[in-house]
Amino acid sequence: MRTRLFGEAEEDADREAIRGARIRKIFIIMSMTILMVGVMAYSITIGSTTITPLQVYETLINQAVPGLFDIPYKTEQIILQVYAPRVLMATFVGAILAIAGCLVQTIMRNPLATPYTLGVSSSAAFGASLSIVLGVSAAVGTVGVITNAFLFSLIPAGIILTASARRNMMPATMILVGIAMSYIFSAATTIIQYFGTADAVKTAMFWSIGDLNSASLWQVPYVLVMFIVALAASMWLIKDINIMRMGDDTAMSLGVNVRRTRLISILFACFSTAVVISFVGAIGFICLLAPHISRILVGSDLRYLVPASAAMGALLLSFADIIAKDLINPIMLPVGAITALIGGPMLIYLLLRKKDDIAI
């Protein structure tokens, strides 16, 4: 009798511990989300003009209650067409990159695997350079750059999927193929820029770093839809990917189609990354850093890791955007350079803080 009672007490204690851990993880995710909203509210007040924070908030309130405050038309248009799109793009782009990085790291069981590792950013930079430097594009102007970057960024995913259809590629092989394609596209981009004018090469270089200076209101709905789809698709894949963390053989024995799940996850991560970088360029480190920080906070269970990574990615890019806008205001720095300057040391610290490798 005592043994049974002791066993029941242990089970109750375990259930209570699991419940407490779940509540703690949900609290962390909610706290990051609230902090993200606060960062957005502060970031939208920063710009290269003399518009005051009060005018910004009054303009936003006017969108809900028209005519409540008297704001000059020009001021209102600057806030709605310049300030707000940049903040929204930073939030949604950061979240999408983080979700994509989280999926690829988990599905590849590699802490350094991201869509960028698979060659998405290098191929997108090549496509953008074709349009900017040589004028080779299906459209003209900004639309041509976006179109080229998007189409070429899908090439690595297509090659990996085609190769996987012919042979059962291991995750490590996929990463190596992606790295090889990155070198190929980077070399091709360098050759193109060698023959371009100074202004065109400068523009292409800034694009490859990643920048939010050209964010426009018409881009926001596309990125918002992509964020909703990314979150929904990730939640749909979570159950199978969580099982695959125990190993491919175990997952197959439990009825998971490992090959199909891995390919769908990679294709989706590359596609969502292609959408956002076609608008803002190859902003680095978010898809690599945000999942690592979130994993430390909420663990490796994707039910909590995906939303935590989304919130952390939005936070990181929003913080970087604040620095890019305010560091030497009124000059706006490329946000991709800020994420690299901050993300590099942070990633080194995270990788060296423990002697063992980061668990995926």
C-alpha positions as CSV (number, residue, x, y, z in Angstrom):
1,M,0.0,0.0,0.0
2,R,2.8,2.4,0.9
3,T,4.6,1.6,-2.3
4,R,1.5,2.4,-4.3
5,L,0.8,5.6,-2.5
6,F,4.5,6.6,-2.9
7,G,4.2,5.9,-6.7
8,E,1.1,7.9,-7.0
9,A,2.7,10.8,-5.2
10,E,5.6,10.7,-7.6
11,E,3.3,10.7,-10.6
12,D,1.4,13.7,-9.2
13,A,4.7,15.5,-8.6
14,D,5.8,14.8,-12.2
15,R,2.5,16.0,-13.6
16,E,2.7,19.1,-11.5
17,A,6.3,19.7,-12.7
18,I,5.2,19.3,-16.3
19,R,2.3,21.6,-15.8
20,G,4.6,24.2,-14.2
21,A,7.1,24.0,-17.1
22,R,4.3,24.4,-19.6
23,I,3.0,27.5,-17.8
24,R,6.5,29.0,-17.6
25,K,7.0,28.5,-21.4
26,I,3.7,30.1,-22.2
27,F,4.5,33.0,-19.9
28,I,7.8,33.5,-21.6
29,I,6.2,33.5,-25.1
30,M,3.5,36.0,-23.9
31,S,6.2,38.2,-22.3
32,M,8.2,38.3,-25.5
33,T,5.1,39.2,-27.5
34,I,4.2,42.1,-25.2
35,L,7.8,43.3,-25.3
36,M,7.7,43.1,-29.1
37,V,4.6,45.4,-29.2
38,G,6.4,47.8,-26.9
39,V,9.5,47.8,-29.2
40,M,7.2,48.5,-32.2
41,A,5.5,51.4,-30.4
42,Y,8.9,52.9,-29.7
43,S,10.5,52.1,-33.1
44,I,7.7,53.9,-35.1
45,T,8.6,57.2,-33.4
46,I,12.2,57.1,-34.8
47,G,12.9,58.6,-38.2
48,S,15.0,61.1,-40.1
49,T,12.4,63.9,-39.9
50,T,11.4,66.3,-37.2
51,I,8.1,64.5,-36.5
52,T,7.5,64.1,-32.8
53,P,6.4,60.9,-31.1
54,L,3.1,62.6,-30.1
55,Q,2.3,63.3,-33.7
56,V,3.0,59.7,-34.6
57,Y,0.6,58.4,-31.9
58,E,-2.0,61.0,-32.8
59,T,-1.8,59.9,-36.4
60,L,-2.2,56.3,-35.5
61,I,-5.2,57.1,-33.2
62,N,-6.7,59.0,-36.1
63,Q,-6.8,55.8,-38.2
64,A,-9.2,54.4,-35.6
65,V,-11.1,57.6,-34.8
66,P,-10.9,59.8,-37.9
67,G,-10.6,63.5,-37.2
68,L,-9.8,63.3,-33.5
69,F,-6.5,65.1,-33.9
70,D,-5.5,67.8,-36.4
71,I,-2.4,66.4,-38.2
72,P,-0.9,68.0,-41.3
73,Y,-1.5,65.9,-44.4
74,K,2.2,65.7,-45.3
75,T,3.1,64.5,-41.7
76,E,0.4,61.9,-41.8
77,Q,1.6,60.5,-45.1
78,I,5.2,60.3,-43.9
79,I,4.1,58.4,-40.8
80,L,1.8,56.0,-42.7
81,Q,3.8,55.5,-45.9
82,V,7.4,55.6,-44.4
83,Y,7.5,55.1,-40.7
84,A,4.8,52.4,-40.2
85,P,5.7,50.1,-43.2
86,R,9.3,49.9,-42.0
87,V,8.3,48.9,-38.5
88,L,5.7,46.3,-39.7
89,M,8.2,44.9,-42.2
90,A,10.9,44.5,-39.5
91,T,8.4,42.6,-37.3
92,F,7.0,40.3,-39.9
93,V,10.2,39.6,-41.7
94,G,12.0,38.9,-38.4
95,A,9.3,36.4,-37.4
96,I,9.3,34.6,-40.8
97,L,13.1,34.3,-40.9
98,A,13.1,32.9,-37.4
99,I,10.4,30.3,-38.1
100,A,12.2,29.2,-41.3
101,G,15.5,28.9,-39.4
102,C,13.8,27.0,-36.6
103,L,12.3,24.4,-39.0
104,V,15.5,23.9,-40.9
105,Q,17.7,23.5,-37.8
106,T,15.3,21.0,-36.3
107,I,14.6,19.0,-39.5
108,M,18.4,18.9,-40.3
109,R,19.4,18.2,-36.7
110,N,22.1,20.8,-37.3
111,P,22.4,24.0,-35.2
112,L,24.0,25.9,-38.1
113,A,21.5,24.9,-40.7
114,T,19.3,27.7,-42.1
115,P,17.7,28.5,-45.5
116,Y,20.7,30.8,-46.1
117,T,23.0,27.7,-45.6
118,L,21.0,26.0,-48.3
119,G,21.9,28.8,-50.8
120,V,18.7,30.9,-50.7
121,S,20.4,34.2,-50.0
122,S,23.3,33.8,-52.5
123,S,21.0,32.9,-55.3
124,A,18.6,35.8,-54.4
125,A,21.6,38.2,-54.5
126,F,22.6,36.9,-57.9
127,G,19.1,37.5,-59.2
128,A,19.0,41.0,-57.8
129,S,22.4,41.8,-59.2
130,L,21.2,40.6,-62.7
131,S,18.4,43.2,-62.5
132,I,20.3,46.0,-60.8
133,V,23.7,45.8,-62.6
134,L,22.8,44.3,-66.0
135,G,19.1,45.2,-66.3
136,V,18.2,41.5,-67.0
137,S,14.7,41.1,-65.5
138,A,11.1,40.2,-66.4
139,A,10.1,43.7,-65.1
140,V,11.6,47.1,-64.6
141,G,12.6,49.0,-61.5
142,T,12.0,47.7,-58.0
143,V,9.5,45.2,-59.2
144,G,12.2,43.7,-61.4
145,V,14.6,43.3,-58.6
146,I,12.0,41.7,-56.3
147,T,10.9,39.3,-59.1
148,N,14.5,38.3,-60.0
149,A,15.4,37.8,-56.3
150,F,12.4,35.7,-55.6
151,L,12.7,33.4,-58.7
152,F,16.4,32.8,-58.3
153,S,16.1,32.2,-54.5
154,L,13.9,29.2,-55.3
155,I,16.6,27.5,-57.4
156,P,18.5,25.9,-54.5
157,A,15.3,24.4,-53.1
158,G,14.4,23.1,-56.6
159,I,17.8,21.5,-57.0
160,I,17.7,19.9,-53.6
161,L,14.2,18.6,-54.1
162,T,15.1,17.2,-57.6
163,A,18.2,15.5,-56.3
164,S,16.3,14.1,-53.3
165,A,13.7,12.6,-55.7
166,R,16.4,10.6,-57.4
167,R,18.3,9.5,-54.3
168,N,17.7,9.5,-50.6
169,M,19.9,12.4,-49.5
170,M,21.0,12.7,-45.9
171,P,20.6,16.1,-44.1
172,A,24.4,16.6,-44.1
173,T,24.5,16.1,-47.9
174,M,21.7,18.6,-48.4
175,I,23.6,21.2,-46.4
176,L,26.8,20.6,-48.3
177,V,24.9,20.9,-51.6
178,G,23.5,24.2,-50.4
179,I,26.9,25.5,-49.4
180,A,28.3,24.5,-52.8
181,M,25.5,26.5,-54.5
182,S,26.2,29.5,-52.2
183,Y,29.7,29.6,-53.5
184,I,28.6,29.2,-57.1
185,F,26.1,32.0,-56.9
186,S,28.4,34.3,-54.9
187,A,31.1,33.9,-57.5
188,A,28.7,34.6,-60.3
189,T,27.5,37.7,-58.5
190,T,31.0,38.9,-58.1
191,I,31.7,38.5,-61.8
192,I,28.5,40.4,-62.7
193,Q,29.4,43.3,-60.3
194,Y,32.9,43.5,-61.8
195,F,31.4,44.7,-65.1
196,G,28.9,47.1,-63.5
197,T,29.0,50.8,-62.9
198,A,29.9,52.1,-59.4
199,D,26.4,53.2,-58.6
200,A,24.8,49.9,-59.7
201,V,27.4,47.8,-57.8
202,K,26.8,49.9,-54.7
203,T,23.1,49.4,-54.9
204,A,23.5,45.6,-55.5
205,M,25.9,45.4,-52.5
206,F,23.5,47.2,-50.2
207,W,20.7,44.9,-51.3
208,S,22.8,41.8,-50.6
209,I,23.5,43.1,-47.0
210,G,19.8,43.6,-46.4
211,D,18.0,46.9,-45.8
212,L,14.6,48.2,-44.7
213,N,15.0,51.7,-46.1
214,S,12.9,50.9,-49.2
215,A,10.1,49.2,-47.3
216,S,6.7,50.3,-48.7
217,L,3.2,50.0,-47.5
218,W,2.2,47.8,-50.5
219,Q,4.7,45.2,-49.4
220,V,3.2,44.7,-46.0
221,P,0.1,42.6,-47.0
222,Y,2.3,40.1,-48.8
223,V,4.6,39.7,-45.9
224,L,1.7,39.6,-43.4
225,V,0.0,36.8,-45.4
226,M,3.4,34.9,-45.6
227,F,3.7,35.2,-41.8
228,I,0.2,33.8,-41.2
229,V,0.9,30.9,-43.6
230,A,4.3,30.3,-42.1
231,L,2.9,30.0,-38.6
232,A,0.0,27.8,-39.7
233,A,2.1,25.5,-41.8
234,S,4.7,25.1,-39.0
235,M,1.9,24.1,-36.5
236,W,0.7,21.6,-39.1
237,L,4.2,20.1,-39.4
238,I,5.1,20.2,-35.7
239,K,3.8,16.8,-34.6
240,D,5.8,14.9,-37.2
241,I,8.9,17.0,-36.8
242,N,8.8,16.5,-33.0
243,I,8.8,12.8,-33.5
244,M,11.6,13.0,-36.0
245,R,13.8,14.6,-33.3
246,M,14.0,11.0,-31.8
247,G,15.7,9.8,-35.0
248,D,14.5,8.8,-38.5
249,D,14.2,5.1,-37.7
250,T,12.1,5.7,-34.6
251,A,9.9,8.2,-36.5
252,M,9.4,5.7,-39.4
253,S,8.4,3.0,-36.9
254,L,5.8,5.4,-35.5
255,G,4.3,6.0,-39.0
256,V,6.0,9.3,-40.0
257,N,6.9,9.7,-43.6
258,V,10.4,11.1,-42.8
259,R,11.4,11.8,-46.4
260,R,8.2,13.7,-47.3
261,T,8.2,15.7,-44.0
262,R,11.8,16.7,-44.4
263,L,11.3,17.8,-48.1
264,I,8.1,19.7,-47.3
265,S,9.7,21.5,-44.4
266,I,12.8,22.5,-46.4
267,L,10.7,23.6,-49.4
268,F,8.4,25.7,-47.2
269,A,11.3,27.3,-45.3
270,C,13.1,28.2,-48.5
271,F,9.9,29.6,-50.1
272,S,9.0,31.7,-47.1
273,T,12.5,33.0,-46.9
274,A,12.5,33.8,-50.6
275,V,9.4,35.9,-50.2
276,V,10.8,38.1,-47.5
277,I,14.3,38.6,-48.8
278,S,13.0,39.5,-52.2
279,F,11.5,42.6,-50.6
280,V,14.2,43.5,-48.0
281,G,17.4,41.8,-49.2
282,A,19.4,39.1,-47.4
283,I,19.2,40.2,-43.8
284,G,21.4,37.7,-42.0
285,F,21.7,36.1,-38.6
286,I,18.0,36.3,-37.6
287,C,17.1,32.8,-38.8
288,L,20.2,31.5,-37.1
289,L,20.2,33.4,-33.8
290,A,16.5,33.6,-32.9
291,P,15.9,29.8,-32.7
292,H,19.1,29.4,-30.5
293,I,18.0,32.0,-28.0
294,S,14.4,30.7,-27.9
295,R,15.7,27.1,-27.4
296,I,17.5,28.2,-24.3
297,L,14.3,29.9,-23.0
298,V,11.6,27.3,-23.8
299,G,13.4,24.1,-24.8
300,S,13.3,22.2,-28.1
301,D,9.6,21.2,-28.2
302,L,8.4,22.8,-31.4
303,R,5.0,23.5,-29.9
304,Y,6.6,26.3,-27.9
305,L,9.8,26.8,-29.9
306,V,8.1,28.0,-33.1
307,P,6.0,30.8,-31.5
308,A,8.9,31.7,-29.3
309,S,11.3,31.9,-32.3
310,A,8.8,34.1,-34.2
311,A,8.6,36.5,-31.3
312,M,12.3,36.5,-30.8
313,G,13.0,37.0,-34.5
314,A,10.6,40.0,-34.6
315,L,12.3,41.4,-31.5
316,L,15.9,41.0,-32.8
317,L,15.2,42.6,-36.1
318,S,13.1,45.4,-34.5
319,F,16.0,46.2,-32.1
320,A,18.5,46.1,-35.0
321,D,16.2,48.5,-37.0
322,I,16.1,50.9,-34.0
323,I,19.9,51.0,-33.9
324,A,20.1,51.4,-37.7
325,K,17.7,54.4,-37.6
326,D,19.0,56.1,-34.5
327,L,22.7,55.4,-34.2
328,I,23.8,58.3,-36.5
329,N,20.4,59.8,-37.2
330,P,19.4,61.2,-39.8
331,I,21.6,58.7,-41.7
332,M,19.9,55.3,-42.0
333,L,22.3,52.4,-41.8
334,P,21.6,49.0,-43.5
335,V,19.9,46.9,-40.9
336,G,21.6,43.7,-42.3
337,A,25.0,45.1,-41.2
338,I,23.6,45.8,-37.7
339,T,22.2,42.2,-37.3
340,A,25.6,40.8,-38.4
341,L,27.5,43.1,-36.0
342,I,25.2,42.2,-33.1
343,G,24.4,38.6,-34.1
344,G,28.0,37.4,-34.6
345,P,29.2,38.0,-31.1
346,M,25.9,36.8,-29.6
347,L,26.1,33.5,-31.6
348,I,29.7,33.0,-30.6
349,Y,28.7,33.4,-26.9
350,L,25.8,31.1,-27.2
351,L,27.9,28.4,-28.9
352,L,30.7,28.7,-26.3
353,R,28.6,29.1,-23.1
354,K,28.4,25.3,-22.7
355,K,31.0,22.7,-23.4
356,D,28.5,20.4,-25.1
357,D,26.8,21.1,-28.4
358,I,23.5,22.8,-28.5
359,A,20.7,20.2,-28.5
360,I,18.3,20.4,-31.4
